Amino acid sequence: MRARKIVLVVACEMRLM
């Protein structure tokens, strides 16, 4: 599902910030 990919991207962005 794409929802899982979006969650992964958001988590990566939050970790980067």
N, C-alpha and C positions, 0 to 999 in steps of 0.2 A: 504493500500500500504506500501511497505517497505521504500519507499523514506521518508515518514512522520516519520517513526521510526528513520531513520538515522538523520534526522534534529533534532529530540528530543535529540538524543544521543550527537550530536555535540553541541547543546545548553548547555546541562548539562556539557560537558567537558569544554566549554568556561567559564561557570559560575564557575566551580571548579578552573580553572586557574586564 
